[in-house]
Amino acid sequence: MHLVHNDRKAPAPRDNSALWFVYRSRQMDVLRRSYNGRRLIEASERAGLSARIVHPDEVEPESLIAGTTPRPLAMVARSGTKMGQSGKRLLAAGEAGGVLTVPGPKTLALAESKYRSALTLAAQGVPTPLTLPVTAEVSTDWLGDVFGYPLVLKNAMGSKGHKVRLCETPQDFPARFAEVEGKGPVLAQRYVHSSHGRDLRVVVVGGQAVGAMIRLAEGHQLCSNVSLGAASCPTPITPEIASIATAAAAAVGLEIAGVDLLFDDSGLIVCEVNTAPGLERIEQVTGRDIAGAMVAHIRERLTRQGGIVRASLAVR
């Protein structure tokens, strides 16, 4: 048995913290003590910026626009596809009030949809597997003609490797489709056999690849997400890795991104671009200060727009 902490309805922040790391979670107390939460706060303080972790429900967006709630200098969205409408409203209110938002609400809406991201990557010439939306009534013969079998089925709003299945035959389609149905549309994607159970996670910050690791799935699993028990090891950031990862992040407009690359027969291709890459495993595996790189980038953005003067006054 474990205790669930839930302080989503805590009083609105009244301090002058320079940075807000925005998470939408039912376990905010736990999250604030987590590796990710602690590292972001520590990195901010080392950079001379006060910071706090905020749930969107803690702040009335209108008060942020009106200035009745002290505004931060920057808000960083850290819950990926789980930011929800309240998270997007908070980011939009911050942007309207002159707060630097990373990413902005429009970019977040684009990046959190796997289908829209795939379309954008393809339009920008970034190599990515063919991805198309499908319904339960789609012709399995048509799927075979377009993708071949096996093929991958995934939910467009899924995260951490959940709601992703390998559909091996036309007969498997109804069951696999039912397993990935959910909040978002279902996508069919070309199966990259040579990358089954392994991928390459690259963290991009400010147009630079700052860390990379190979992830290896447990057993015969398709997905190699750390949350599903995958092992990982560091890998050098080669020119090819840096080029494709930074191009993918730029294509969807993300300043901070976790880019997942697959090992195709023809070279590396982009599987997904994530808005809120985790810190713990990649920092531990690579020894790189990813949190520090993220905060340094935000500080540089603030310096360029003249906000760093106010930020220095906010430090406790």
N, C-alpha and C positions, 0 to 999 in steps of 0.2 A: 504494500500500500504506500502511496506517496501523497504528499500534501500538495494541493494545487493553489498557488498564489494568484490572486487576481486583484490588481489595484488599478484597473482601467479607468475608474471614476475618481481617481485622485484629484485633488485641487489643481487648477491650472497653474503652470509654472509662473512664478512671479519674479524670478531672478533674471539677471542680464546675461545668461549663458550665451557665448558666441556661437556655439554649434549645438544643433539638435540632431541627434541620430534617431530617426523616427521608425519605431517598430510597432506593428499591430499584432499583439500576442495576448493570449489569455493568461500567461504566466510571466507578467512583467517583472515581478520580484526576482524570479529565477533567471530571467533574461539579463537583468541588470548585473547579476553576479556571474553570468556566464563568461566564458573565455572571450567571445566576440565583444560583449559589452565592456568588459574590463579593459581589453586592449585598445578599444577606440577611445575611451576616456583617458587612459594613460598616455596614448599617443598625442591626444589633443593638449593635455597639460604640458607635455614635453615641448610642444610647439608654441606654448604661451597662449593657448586658447582655452577658455573655460568651456565645458561641455556637459550635456546631460542626455539621458535617454528618455524619449517622450512617446506616449501612446497618442494617436490622433484624437481619441475621445477625451483627452485631458484638456483640450484647447477648443474654444469656440472659434471657428474660422473668421466670423464677422469681427470678433474682438481683435484678432490679429491684424485684419485690414484696417480697422479703426485706430489701432495703436493703444487700446485699453489693456491689452496683454503685451508685456514686453516682448519685442521681436528679437529673435536671434539674428545673427548675420547670415547663417547658412543652415539649411535643413538637408539632411542626407537620408533618403529613403532606404530602409534596410530590411524590408520584408518581402521584396520581390512581388510575386503574383498574389501574395496575401495582404497587400496594402489596402485593398478594398476601396469602396467609395469614400469612406471617411478619410482615409489616407490621402487619396487624390484631392479631396476638397481642401485638406490642410495644406498640401503642397501648392495648390492653386491660389489659396488665400495668401500664403507666404510670398509667392511670386508677385501677386498683385500689390503686396505691401513692400516690395523692394528687397525681399529676402532672396539670397542665392539658393536655388533648389537643385539638388543633384540626386537623380535626374529631375528635370522639369516634369510636370504632370502629363504633357503631351508625349514626351519621350517615353515616360513610364508606361503609358497606355499602349504605345507601339511595341515596346520591348517585351511586355509581359504576355503578349499573344504570340505563340509559336508560329502560327500561320502568317500573320502580318510580318513578323520578323523574317521568316523564310522568303516571302515575296520580296521584301526589301533587300535582303542579301543577294538574291538572284538578280534583281534589277540593277544592283551596284556591281555586278560581276564577281561577287565573292562566291567561290565554289561551295555548294551545299547540296545535300541529297534532294532529289525531287520530292516535294511535299504538297499534298492536295487535301482539301476537306472531303470527307465522305459521310454518307448516312448509312443506317442499317439496311436500307433497301438497295444499296449500290450493287451493280452487277459484279459478281466475283470473276466472271470471264473478263470484264473490262479491267478490273484490278490486275489480273494476270497479264493482260496485254500491255498495260501502262507500267506496272512496277515489277512484274514477275513474282514468283513465290520462292522463298519466304518474303514477307514484307513486314514493316513495322507499323503498328497502330498506337497512337498516343493521344492524350487529351491536350488540347491547345492551351489549357490553363493549368496543367499539371506542374509539379515541381519535385525535385529531389529523386527523380527516377520512378516516382509513383505514377500509376496509370499509363504505363508503357508496356506493350506486349508484342511478342513476335508471333505473327500469324503465318504458320508454315504451309497451310493448304487452304483451298477454297472452302473445304468442309469445316475448317477451324474458325472461319470468319465470324459467324454469329456469336459464338462464345467469347472470342477475344474482343469483339466490339463491345459486348455488354460489360466486359471487365474494365474498359477504359472510359465508358460513358460517364458524364458528370457535368460540372458547371459549364465547361467550355465545349466547343465543337470537337469532333473526333477527326484526327488527321491520319492519312496514310503516308508513309515515307519509305523511300527506297532503302532496303536493307543492305548495309555495308558489311558483308560477310567477313572481310579481313580485319574488321575492328570489333567483332563480337566479344563482349566482355572486357574491352579495354578502350580507353580514350585518353585524351590529353587535356587537362584543365590548365588554362592560362589566365592569369589575372592581368588585366590591362588598366592602367591608371594614367589619365592625362595623355593618352596617345602613346604610352610606353608599356611594353610587356615587362612586368616587375616580378613575376614568379611563374613557374611552370612545373607540373608534376604529371606523371603517368598514373592512371588509376586502373586497377585490375580487379574485376569482379570476383566474388566468391563463387566457387563451383562453376556451373554452366550458365549463370545468370547473364542476361543480355546487357543490363545496365550496370555501369561501373561507378555509381554514386557512392560517396563515402557513407552517406546515411543508410545505405543498404549493405554495409559491411565490407566494401571494397578496400583492398590494400592500395598503397600508393608509394611512389618513389620519385625522387627529384630527377629532372632532366634539364640539360642545358637549353637556354633560350637561343636557338639557332636563328639565322636570318629568315628562314622559311616560316618558323613558328611565329616570330615577331611580326612578320609582314602580314600573314593571314589573320592573326588574332587582332592586331590593331586595325586592319581594314574592316573586320567584322564589327568591332565596337564602334568605329566611326560611321559605318553604314546605318546603324540603328540609332546613332546620336548619343551613345553612352560614354561618359567620361570615366566612369568606374564600371568594370564589367568582368564577369567570369565567362570566358569563351571556351566552349567544349569542342575539341577537334577530334575527328575520326581518321583512322588510318585506312584510307581508300587505296586501291591498287595503283591509282594514278598520282597519289600524294595526299597531303592533308586536306581535309574539307571540314567545313563548319557544321556541327550538329545543332548547337543552340548557343544563344548569347543570353546570359543571365544578368539581372540588374543588381543583385546583392550577393556577391560571392562570399562564402564563408572564409574565415581567417585561420581557424585553429589548425586544421590538417596541413594546409599549404605552408603556413609559417613554420610549423614543427618539422615538416619534411624538407623544406628548402633552406631554412634558417634565415629567410628574408623577412624584413620588417614591412609587411604588407600594410598593416594599419598605419604605420608611420608614413608610408608613401601616399596613402589616401589622404591623410590629414595635411601633409605637405602640399599636395595638389590643391586642396580646398583653400589653404592659407595663401597660396600663390594667386588663386582666383580672387580672393578677397583683397589682396594687396593691389592687384591690377585695377580693381574697381574702387579703391580708396577706403574699404571697410576695415582694414586692419588697425587703423587708429582707434576706432571704437572697440575693436576686439581686445586690444591691449588694456583698455580700461575695465573690461569685464572679468579679467582674471582675478580669482580669489587670492 
